[in-house]
Amino acid sequence: MAPRTLRAALDQGTGHSGDTAHALRRLADRARTAAAAGADLLIGPEMSLTGYNIGDDVGRLAEAVDGPLAQAVSEIAADTGVAIVHGFPERDGDAVYNTVRLVDGAGTHLAAYRKTHLFGDLDRAAFTPGDVPVVQADLAGVRLGLLVCYDVEFPEPVRAHALAGTELLIVPTALMRPFLDVPNRIVPVRALENQIHLAYVNRCDTEGDLRYAGLSALIAPDGSETLRAGADEELLIGDVDPGAIARAREQQSYLDDRRPELYQAPRR
């Protein structure tokens, strides 16, 4: 029997920065739209519930991974039957992490990932880096993996996911202009060189002095575009076929042909 496809909705848009009530209302509306289109999964950008470039509000709005924001998202998922990936500042003791969380269509917490590669002064001033590189969960028979934004620009985290069996790598993002090589060139190569599906979901608005690039994409294991957004707000919906991974690797398997013994750093 052929593996079941997973229908994913990529939400290239966010609520008003710093206004979590608006973000939740907007999320509920997008989840209803995704459900009507038969989507199993709705993915938002990095820090989708609070905004990214929000200064001291990061600390003010930070919550535990099971806090009120998480509970509200779980209720939206349960009401619509759509699994949701959302971003928020996670507080754990004195530390604040740039976190994405996945809940299933019943609202059950499946996974949370803390961004491991912090970008620039904005990230480093606000967040503690995570130290768990591979976080996964199963949804509708597909193995999902989570990264955040800058993480995908490094080959090692994506390869680690491929080696761990991730089939759809989800990357919520707040990529600003002028770094257009990331969605246009790096992201398709990451999917191709690891022969996995990759959902890159970016913001498209402005926030303070940042102008976000949009260009969200769902990339197939052969590097082709299943979905591609432009520069404006969109809700993209497309299917992830796990069987495409096996087909790509039958033609040429980068993972099987690796020679890891040759790639060790030289001793000094």
Secondary structure, 3 states (H helix, E strand, C coil): CCCCCEEEEEEECCCCCCCHHHHHHHHHHHHHHHHHCCCCEEECCCCCCCCCCCCCHHHHHCECCCCHHHHHHHHHHHHHCCEEEEEEEEEECCEEEEEEEEECCCCCEEEEEECCCCCHHHHHHHCCCCCCCCCEEEECCEEEEECCHHHHHCHHHHHHHHHCCCCEEEEECCCECCCCHHHHHHHHHHHHHHCCEEEEECCCCEECCEEECCCCEEECCCCCEEEECCCCCEEEEEEECCHHHHHHHHHCCCCCCCCHHHCCCCCC
